[in-house]
Amino acid sequence: MMRRIAGFVVSLALCMAGWIPAGAEADELPEWGIYVYMCGSDLESVNGSASADLFEMLDAELSEDVTIVVETGGASEWQNEFVDPAYLERYVISASDAACVDQQPLSSMGDPETFAEFLTFCTEQYPAKKQAVILWDHGGGSIEGAAYDELYDYEGLSIAEMKEAFGQAFGNSSQRVPLEMVGFDACLMATIETADMLQGYAGYMVASEEMEPGCGWNYGSFLNRLSEDTSISGNELGELICDSYLDGCKDYGDYEDCTLSVVDVAAAKELVDAYDLMGTEALLGACEDSSYPARFGRGAESAENYGLNTESGGYSGMVDLGDLAVQNQDLIPESYEGVIDALNNCVLYTVSGTYKTNATGISCYYALDGNAEDLESYTEVCASDSFCAYYDYMLTGELEEDLQEYISEILGYEGTFVQPDTISTTGVQKEDLPVTIDEDGYAVLKLDEQTVSGISDICFDLVIYDEDEDILIYLGSDNDMEGDYETGVFRDNFRGVWGCLDGCLCHMEVSYACDDYTFYSIPILLNGEEYCLKVVYDYGDKEYHILGASKGIEDNGMADKNTMQLKPGDKVTTIHYVSSISGDEEPEKMEMDEITVTEDTAFTEEEIGDGQYLMMFCLKDVQCETLYSQAVNITIENGQMSVDEEAI
């Protein structure tokens, strides 16, 4: 029985016999062994992305000094003629051959035992002078990990489980770091927890802070360049991967929000220490100042984040570590410079797209959704005990006795413990948030000091109000306003326009904003499947740019790696959230306009049209509790907008 791999004839008997090359002396070892743990998942079964990368590896002009070992599994179907989804299979690709050399019974690729067995197989049977491991699949950041096996209910490897597998394969007291590099061809994995986990196991880490596009890494390009000079280090290989990745994303048409970085794992220890001091400073600040968490939260909301981090797109909770420090430098004066210096020493190389200008190479967790349920998972992997305690205090408003002892005895805090200010603790009610209309017709919200002390974010929401049809249609939120937390005065800049796809009104949610651009997440159906359209408004050219469509963060924490580019002929259906005026039910999704994509399809700012609208300010605290101001009644008739000075 024979199988063919991209032009190479391969005998299945080799698999069944478990053929491996004979052992070799150290001098005879190849310079590089690249070991790819390829959990195909739905990326392969639906889109064939794993097969595409396998073909890139097979087509590379490899040096005799480069050996690639790939383990395939985790997908219900493979889009090629050689991988059998009924088994875990191991393929060896070299300059002279490509062979399936081992076939194992199925087991979950999200099981640390499976990963450990792969590591052991590669390093014992196909050792090399320099060894690199690449985990290929979806990723989910610090809390969720990577490698989600489609055949086992999308079970994934947490960062703690990865560490367990590395420990099984290499021991915990290795005199020599066994791996020159560990890379993640997966979303959201360039985190401080990932780098900390690799201590003692890898020299360098290559990973992305942001979600990756469907093209993933450019294997053909960097393998060819590695083969031209196999003497390079893991750091230099990481640079090749980064540069080729950016080029590949440009060719794919999805580079504007991409990121990839090379991290010195040994230097990450210094960063972990500095990060922990930052957490200590934040924790002590929260203990003595009830408004500290809200103010720190404003900095976190302003820091560059990764994943969509909206209600419709799901939350990864990953923010750029350097930008988090920059945005909060006034609140962490003692630890700020140490964090920035350690970060600069740790991150050796980065590439990023046009709209990731604040990416510094390593992200960290911040509970942007105020979800205290994630604390248990975060505690298992967090790089900082102080940040664990800080988030616990911030999200629950309580300090257990053991945490109080930790703060008093370990950190030396001698003061009393104040409760963090939130919407609940400050007792603010809707009637406390009256809106006035200024002489130019804009809505103005004035907050007192007590209210401001518990607020971490503010925006305004817009709703279509149709009394005749007894319906409210929620158009989403925007941050187009002037405001100052110091004075507590916020003024909207609503001009009767809203975001539209080919002229059709869309539901918009702000996912991130900085001085140069604002990211929006827009729920849609793309050819009948639920996606979020990623759109950025560029303040430089004053235009919206469509970056693609993503499924965002799944309920299991898995980030969608396969960003889709809109192409002519695609069917896009806008999704809105609606409820009745007379009832009190929760808003439900409703499909609205269907658009056929053309070469000229664009997202633009358009007049919203005649009708009655409600605009209200939305306040959020660190626990993601929200409070709405009184609503402003806006009427547009014959294109002319008027604002009722009496709020509804």
GUTI-483189 format. One record per residue (C-alpha): y, z, x; residue in one letter. Coordinates in steps of 0.05 Angstrom, whole numbers, padded with zeros to 5 digits, always signed. Example, Ala and Ser with C-alpha at 12.3 -4.5 7.8 and 13.67 -1.06 7.14 Angstrom:
<rs>
-00090+00156+00246A
-00021+00143+00273S
</rs>
This chain:
<rs>
+00000+00000+00000M
+00068-00020+00029M
+00140-00004+00013R
+00202-00041+00038R
+00266-00007+00059I
+00325-00054+00067A
+00285-00104+00106G
+00242-00053+00144F
+00167-00053+00126V
+00143+00018+00117V
+00072+00042+00106S
+00062+00095+00054L
+00003+00118+00096A
+00054+00145+00145L
+00080+00191+00090C
+00012+00214+00069M
-00010+00227+00140A
+00054+00266+00154G
+00066+00225+00217W
+00117+00253+00266I
+00134+00232+00336P
+00102+00269+00394A
+00143+00324+00427G
+00190+00304+00482A
+00220+00338+00542E
+00293+00359+00536A
+00316+00302+00581D
+00280+00252+00536E
+00312+00276+00472L
+00362+00231+00438P
+00435+00252+00444E
+00445+00259+00369W
+00402+00279+00310G
+00437+00270+00243I
+00400+00308+00188Y
+00422+00290+00117V
+00401+00335+00059Y
+00411+00283+00003M
+00406+00316-00065C
+00416+00253-00107G
+00432+00288-00173S
+00465+00246-00227D
+00508+00213-00174L
+00445+00174-00157E
+00410+00168-00224S
+00472+00144-00260V
+00514+00111-00206N
+00468+00096-00147G
+00516+00130-00099S
+00461+00160-00055A
+00426+00093-00049S
+00492+00061-00028A
+00499+00110+00029D
+00426+00102+00049L
+00438+00027+00055F
+00499+00041+00098E
+00455+00082+00145M
+00401+00028+00146L
+00452-00026+00161D
+00485+00012+00218A
+00473-00014+00288E
+00445+00050+00316L
+00438+00069+00389S
+00371+00090+00417E
+00405+00157+00426D
+00417+00168+00351V
+00363+00189+00302T
+00376+00200+00228I
+00330+00242+00184V
+00343+00240+00109V
+00310+00283+00056E
+00314+00253-00014T
+00305+00289-00080G
+00343+00321-00137G
+00351+00258-00180A
+00311+00235-00240S
+00317+00162-00217E
+00335+00127-00152W
+00371+00060-00153Q
+00328+00028-00099N
+00257+00004-00090E
+00232+00056-00040F
+00251+00128-00058V
+00201+00160-00105D
+00235+00212-00150P
+00168+00247-00162A
+00169+00276-00091Y
+00214+00304-00038L
+00212+00250+00016E
+00235+00249+00088R
+00258+00185+00120Y
+00272+00173+00194V
+00322+00118+00212I
+00329+00097+00284S
+00350+00036+00324A
+00280+00008+00322S
+00250+00030+00256D
+00260+00062+00188A
+00201+00100+00160A
+00182+00149+00106C
+00148+00201+00150V
+00135+00257+00101D
+00124+00268+00027Q
+00126+00337-00004Q
+00114+00362-00075P
+00178+00369-00115L
+00217+00433-00108S
+00290+00448-00125S
+00339+00425-00072M
+00383+00481-00098G
+00331+00531-00072D
+00347+00559-00003P
+00274+00556+00016E
+00274+00480+00006T
+00336+00473+00049F
+00308+00519+00103A
+00243+00478+00106E
+00284+00415+00115F
+00324+00446+00172L
+00261+00469+00207T
+00226+00402+00198F
+00285+00364+00228C
+00299+00409+00288T
+00226+00419+00306E
+00199+00349+00294Q
+00261+00307+00310Y
+00302+00350+00357P
+00363+00323+00394A
+00411+00348+00446K
+00465+00351+00393K
+00446+00363+00321Q
+00486+00354+00258A
+00469+00372+00186V
+00502+00338+00126I
+00495+00364+00055L
+00503+00306+00007W
+00517+00316-00068D
+00566+00349-00115H
+00603+00410-00091G
+00639+00466-00127G
+00678+00507-00076G
+00669+00579-00053S
+00639+00607-00116I
+00593+00550-00136E
+00568+00519-00071G
+00535+00450-00069A
+00470+00410-00078A
+00457+00411-00153Y
+00386+00388-00169D
+00384+00345-00232E
+00309+00358-00240L
+00318+00434-00241Y
+00374+00443-00291D
+00426+00429-00237Y
+00408+00490-00197E
+00453+00491-00135G
+00457+00524-00067L
+00509+00579-00065S
+00543+00593+00001I
+00503+00657+00007A
+00439+00617-00003E
+00461+00567+00050M
+00470+00624+00098K
+00401+00650+00079E
+00370+00582+00094A
+00406+00575+00161F
+00381+00645+00179G
+00310+00627+00161Q
+00312+00563+00202A
+00349+00589+00263F
+00348+00665+00262G
+00408+00710+00261N
+00417+00723+00335S
+00414+00655+00367S
+00441+00653+00439Q
+00462+00581+00429R
+00494+00553+00367V
+00438+00507+00342P
+00481+00456+00306L
+00538+00417+00336E
+00566+00403+00267M
+00553+00417+00193V
+00586+00369+00144G
+00593+00369+00069F
+00595+00301+00036D
+00612+00338-00027A
+00673+00362-00065C
+00715+00424-00051L
+00674+00453+00007M
+00727+00460+00061A
+00735+00534+00045T
+00744+00596+00087I
+00680+00623+00058E
+00641+00561+00080T
+00669+00565+00150A
+00653+00640+00153D
+00582+00627+00130M
+00571+00578+00187L
+00587+00630+00241Q
+00532+00628+00294G
+00500+00565+00265Y
+00550+00509+00276A
+00604+00490+00326G
+00645+00450+00276Y
+00650+00439+00201M
+00673+00375+00167V
+00690+00381+00094A
+00740+00365+00039S
+00787+00413+00004E
+00794+00365-00054E
+00744+00329-00097M
+00715+00268-00063E
+00715+00198-00093P
+00650+00165-00110G
+00648+00125-00045C
+00639+00189-00006G
+00634+00185+00070W
+00635+00118+00105N
+00568+00123+00140Y
+00564+00053+00168G
+00631+00059+00203S
+00623+00127+00236F
+00550+00116+00255L
+00568+00050+00289N
+00624+00084+00327R
+00580+00142+00346L
+00528+00093+00372S
+00581+00062+00417E
+00592+00129+00451D
+00539+00182+00440T
+00570+00229+00491S
+00622+00253+00441I
+00625+00324+00415S
+00619+00350+00344G
+00694+00355+00341N
+00702+00282+00361E
+00647+00261+00313L
+00685+00298+00259G
+00748+00258+00275E
+00708+00193+00268L
+00682+00216+00201I
+00752+00234+00177C
+00784+00169+00199D
+00729+00126+00171S
+00729+00166+00106Y
+00804+00154+00096L
+00794+00079+00110D
+00735+00077+00061G
+00776+00113+00007C
+00832+00062+00016K
+00782+00005+00008D
+00753+00040-00053Y
+00824+00047-00082G
+00822+00123-00085D
+00857+00153-00025Y
+00922+00181-00054E
+00893+00251-00065D
+00835+00252-00015C
+00828+00305+00040T
+00779+00316+00098L
+00785+00364+00157S
+00749+00385+00221V
+00744+00460+00231V
+00727+00499+00294D
+00676+00548+00266V
+00682+00598+00323A
+00758+00600+00314A
+00748+00611+00240A
+00730+00684+00256K
+00802+00696+00277E
+00825+00663+00212L
+00779+00707+00171V
+00809+00769+00204D
+00879+00744+00191A
+00862+00727+00119Y
+00833+00796+00108D
+00898+00827+00134L
+00935+00783+00084M
+00889+00809+00030G
+00902+00881+00052T
+00977+00870+00049E
+00971+00840-00021A
+00926+00896-00044L
+00973+00951-00019L
+01032+00914-00049G
+00997+00913-00117A
+00980+00987-00113C
+01052+01008-00105E
+01090+00954-00144D
+01067+00935-00214S
+01104+00868-00211S
+01071+00847-00145Y
+01010+00810-00175P
+01054+00768-00221A
+01100+00749-00163R
+01041+00733-00118F
+01012+00694-00176G
+01075+00650-00179R
+01063+00633-00107G
+00990+00617-00121A
+01011+00573-00180E
+01059+00535-00134S
+01007+00527-00078A
+00969+00462-00073E
+00904+00468-00112N
+00840+00427-00114Y
+00799+00403-00173G
+00837+00392-00238L
+00848+00466-00255N
+00867+00454-00328T
+00835+00472-00394E
+00810+00401-00405S
+00788+00389-00333G
+00759+00457-00316G
+00777+00506-00261Y
+00753+00507-00189S
+00801+00563-00169G
+00809+00532-00100M
+00879+00532-00069V
+00903+00513+00000D
+00902+00575+00044L
+00961+00555+00086G
+01004+00535+00026D
+00985+00600-00009L
+01012+00638+00051A
+01075+00595+00054V
+01090+00604-00020Q
+01081+00679-00014N
+01110+00691+00055Q
+01163+00739+00029D
+01107+00782-00001L
+01064+00782+00062I
+01114+00790+00119P
+01066+00829+00164E
+01007+00781+00160S
+01041+00713+00148Y
+01050+00689+00220E
+00980+00712+00238G
+00949+00671+00182V
+00989+00608+00200I
+00974+00615+00274D
+00900+00626+00262A
+00897+00568+00213L
+00930+00521+00264N
+00879+00543+00317N
+00820+00535+00270C
+00835+00468+00237V
+00829+00415+00291L
+00839+00351+00252Y
+00857+00331+00181T
+00868+00268+00140V
+00899+00267+00071S
+00926+00220+00020G
+00997+00207-00003T
+00995+00263-00055Y
+00963+00317-00013K
+01021+00331+00033T
+01011+00407+00033N
+00937+00406+00052A
+00927+00447+00115T
+00851+00437+00120G
+00821+00500+00091I
+00823+00527+00020S
+00811+00596-00009C
+00796+00623-00077Y
+00848+00646-00127Y
+00831+00659-00200A
+00877+00607-00231L
+00842+00615-00298D
+00845+00691-00297G
+00769+00694-00304N
+00743+00763-00284A
+00672+00740-00296E
+00674+00701-00231D
+00687+00764-00191L
+00614+00781-00183E
+00597+00713-00154S
+00659+00714-00110Y
+00641+00783-00083T
+00575+00755-00057E
+00610+00705-00011V
+00682+00727-00002C
+00708+00727+00069A
+00754+00786+00055S
+00737+00854+00025D
+00811+00866+00013S
+00820+00802-00027F
+00758+00820-00068C
+00790+00887-00084A
+00857+00854-00098Y
+00828+00803-00147Y
+00788+00858-00181D
+00852+00899-00191Y
+00893+00838-00211M
+00843+00813-00263L
+00820+00879-00293T
+00881+00923-00283G
+00834+00978-00262E
+00809+01007-00196L
+00740+01037-00195E
+00731+01101-00157E
+00698+01067-00098D
+00756+01019-00092L
+00806+01076-00094Q
+00767+01109-00038E
+00767+01044+00002Y
+00842+01037-00005I
+00856+01110+00011S
+00805+01123+00066E
+00797+01055+00099I
+00866+01025+00088L
+00903+01092+00092G
+00943+01085+00028Y
+00971+01152+00005E
+01012+01132-00056G
+00995+01130-00129T
+00961+01070-00161F
+01005+01032-00210V
+00976+00985-00262Q
+00993+00911-00252P
+01043+00884-00302D
+01015+00834-00351T
+01036+00809-00420I
+00994+00865-00450S
+01020+00922-00407T
+01093+00902-00416T
+01083+00898-00491G
+01122+00834-00499V
+01117+00802-00568Q
+01136+00734-00595K
+01196+00764-00630E
+01221+00786-00561D
+01226+00714-00540L
+01283+00682-00581P
+01305+00613-00561V
+01377+00590-00564T
+01406+00519-00561I
+01461+00506-00511D
+01521+00460-00521E
+01481+00400-00494D
+01424+00410-00544G
+01374+00439-00495Y
+01331+00500-00510A
+01345+00562-00469V
+01299+00622-00461L
+01327+00687-00432K
+01276+00738-00409L
+01291+00810-00391D
+01268+00842-00326E
+01209+00877-00359Q
+01182+00811-00387T
+01191+00773-00322V
+01153+00827-00284S
+01088+00806-00317G
+01096+00730-00317I
+01063+00685-00265S
+01077+00617-00296D
+01120+00584-00349I
+01122+00515-00380C
+01137+00485-00448F
+01090+00456-00500D
+01104+00400-00548L
+01072+00392-00617V
+01077+00339-00671I
+01092+00375-00737Y
+01073+00335-00798D
+01082+00379-00860E
+01063+00323-00909D
+00995+00314-00874E
+00988+00389-00861D
+00973+00375-00788I
+00995+00397-00719L
+00980+00350-00661I
+00987+00382-00593Y
+01016+00336-00540L
+01005+00386-00484G
+01052+00417-00433S
+01103+00399-00381D
+01144+00435-00328N
+01206+00392-00335D
+01255+00450-00338M
+01306+00489-00298E
+01292+00562-00288G
+01298+00623-00245D
+01253+00684-00246Y
+01309+00725-00214E
+01357+00714-00273T
+01302+00704-00325G
+01338+00643-00353V
+01298+00579-00367F
+01325+00515-00396R
+01282+00456-00419D
+01298+00384-00400N
+01263+00351-00459F
+01295+00283-00472R
+01252+00256-00529G
+01203+00221-00482V
+01130+00235-00464W
+01074+00206-00423G
+01039+00145-00452C
+00982+00100-00431L
+01000+00029-00450D
+01049+00058-00500G
+01000+00107-00532C
+01019+00180-00532L
+00974+00224-00489C
+00957+00298-00486H
+00982+00321-00418M
+00968+00384-00378E
+01002+00402-00312V
+00951+00416-00258S
+00997+00423-00198Y
+01070+00412-00182A
+01111+00412-00118C
+01180+00386-00098D
+01155+00315-00088D
+01106+00304-00145Y
+01070+00333-00206T
+00997+00324-00223F
+00974+00317-00295Y
+00905+00319-00326S
+00897+00277-00389I
+00834+00282-00432P
+00805+00214-00452I
+00742+00178-00469L
+00726+00125-00417L
+00676+00075-00445N
+00653+00129-00493G
+00645+00186-00442E
+00692+00246-00435E
+00736+00243-00373Y
+00803+00267-00350C
+00853+00216-00327L
+00887+00238-00263K
+00961+00219-00263V
+01016+00238-00215V
+01090+00233-00225Y
+01126+00215-00161D
+01197+00242-00157Y
+01212+00193-00101G
+01201+00128-00139D
+01208+00163-00207K
+01144+00132-00233E
+01075+00154-00257Y
+01014+00132-00217H
+00943+00131-00245I
+00896+00159-00192L
+00831+00149-00231G
+00787+00186-00281A
+00744+00246-00266S
+00697+00290-00306K
+00728+00349-00272G
+00691+00414-00265I
+00627+00420-00306E
+00608+00485-00342D
+00560+00501-00284N
+00617+00496-00234G
+00597+00428-00207M
+00656+00383-00189A
+00651+00309-00206D
+00647+00269-00142K
+00648+00202-00177N
+00722+00189-00192T
+00725+00125-00233M
+00779+00073-00224Q
+00803+00040-00288L
+00785-00034-00289K
+00801-00091-00337P
+00757-00088-00398G
+00746-00013-00397D
+00756+00022-00464K
+00800+00084-00461V
+00808+00129-00522T
+00862+00182-00521T
+00841+00252-00542I
+00887+00301-00576H
+00879+00371-00602Y
+00896+00382-00675V
+00898+00438-00726S
+00926+00448-00795S
+00994+00479-00809I
+00968+00520-00866S
+00904+00545-00833G
+00891+00590-00774D
+00832+00553-00743E
+00828+00537-00669E
+00852+00466-00650P
+00797+00414-00649E
+00790+00350-00608K
+00808+00286-00644M
+00801+00215-00618E
+00865+00176-00628M
+00884+00108-00598D
+00835+00060-00565E
+00863+00020-00507I
+00830-00039-00472T
+00848-00035-00399V
+00882-00096-00368T
+00910-00113-00300E
+00977-00089-00326D
+00953-00022-00355T
+01003+00032-00335A
+01022+00104-00350F
+01095+00108-00367T
+01147+00153-00398E
+01164+00128-00468E
+01204+00151-00528E
+01158+00191-00573I
+01183+00160-00638G
+01211+00185-00703D
+01183+00248-00732G
+01187+00323-00730Q
+01166+00362-00668Y
+01160+00433-00645L
+01177+00454-00574M
+01161+00524-00548M
+01160+00559-00481F
+01092+00583-00458C
+01087+00644-00413L
+01024+00661-00374K
+01005+00723-00334D
+00955+00732-00277V
+00899+00747-00327Q
+00914+00680-00362C
+00939+00714-00425E
+00991+00670-00457T
+01051+00683-00501L
+01093+00631-00536Y
+01167+00635-00551S
+01196+00620-00619Q
+01189+00546-00633A
+01248+00498-00632V
+01249+00448-00689N
+01264+00378-00662I
+01276+00318-00708T
+01279+00246-00685I
+01305+00196-00735E
+01322+00124-00719N
+01313+00141-00646G
+01365+00196-00649Q
+01343+00267-00631M
+01372+00329-00663S
+01353+00401-00651V
+01355+00454-00705D
+01390+00515-00677E
+01347+00559-00721E
+01277+00564-00690A
+01216+00563-00735I
</rs>
